[in-house]
Amino acid sequence: MTQQTKKKLIAWKAVRPMVGDLGRTTWWRLVRDGKAPQPVQLTPGRIAWVESEILDWIDHRQPTSAKAAAHVLPETPERITRR
């Protein structure tokens, strides 16, 4: 028999503070574009997210400081003088 892990489902009210208070529209754009975890349909009018998937998503996000460092222009080469 294999050991099954329990998956905790959490509502948007619990997800939002975990993801840095992103707006609902921004979050749904990320979900639609496959950049955030997909929700689980509980009933026709109720959805939730798997908590471990949200935590994994947060862990794999690049920190803001690293993003900024990635966009820094390389040092300019020495100026070439024309004759």
N, C-alpha and C positions, 0 to 999 in steps of 0.2 A: 504494500500500500504506500502510495506517495504522500508526502506531507504537503498539505495545501496551506498557503498563506492567506490570512484574512485580508480583504481589501476594504478599507474604510472609504465610504463615499461621503463627499462634502459638498455642500451647496455653495452658490456664488458668494453669499455673505461671508463664508469662511475662506473661500479662495481669494477674494479681492485683497484683504490685508496681506496675504501671503505673497502676492505678486506685485506688491508695491503700490497698491491703490490705483491700478490702471483703470481707466474708464471702461464702462461696459462695452461701448462701441469699439474701442481699441482692442479689448480682449477678444471680442467676437471676430474682428478682422484677423487676428493672429490664429484663432481656431480655424476660420475658413481657409486661410492660406497654408494650413498645416504646420504652423510655427508654434502652436500651443496644443496641449492635450485635448483630445475630443471628449465631450461629455458623454455620460451614460444616460439613456432615456429610462426613467423609472416608471413614469405613467405618461399619458398623453400631454399633461401639462406640467410635468416635473422632471428636471434633469439634475445631475450631480456629476462631480468629477472624482476620479480615484485619487485619493490623497497622495499615494506614493508616486503617481505620475506627475502631479504638480510639483512635488519636492524634487524629483529627478529633473524636471524642466528648469526649475530654479537653479539647481546645481550646475546645469550645463549652459546656462546663460553666461555670456562673456561680461565681466565686470566693466562698468563705464570707463574706468581709468585705462583698461587694456584696449577698449575700443578707441579711445582718444589717442593712445600711443600708436595704434595701427594706422591712424590717419595723418600722422606727422610726416611732413615731407622730408625726404632724405636730404642730407647736407648737399648744398649746391657745389658742383665741381669748380675748380679754380677757373677763373675767367680766362678765356682764350682771347688773346689780343690779335687783332687783324693788322696786317702790314699794308 
